[in-house]
């Protein structure tokens, strides 16, 4: 039996995972950036900039993966809408044919 609530739950799960990807990627960038900052702060004035590079890269990677997952969630919702529209049209056609 068709259960749209299960499919919607899958879409919500994908969106949650997308957000988690961004958070984890940025966190890993921060974790990688701290030692860089510590090592470079005595050697150069650009230690903070160098430490922010992994954070920026993590944000880019996380955002790209997050966007892909959000797109997948939207595609799932589009399929649900198509299914709902098809069922609605079938009901209307059935009512019209019974006249």
VENNORPE-V114552 format. One record per run of one state. SS is the DSSP state (@ for helix, = for strand, . for the rest). FROM is the first residue (numbers start at 1). TO is the last residue. If there is no record, write none. Layout:
BEGIN
ss=SS from=FROM to=TO
ss=SS from=FROM to=TO
END
This chain:
BEGIN
ss=. from=1 to=3
ss=@ from=4 to=40
ss=. from=41 to=46
ss=@ from=47 to=97
ss=. from=98 to=99
END
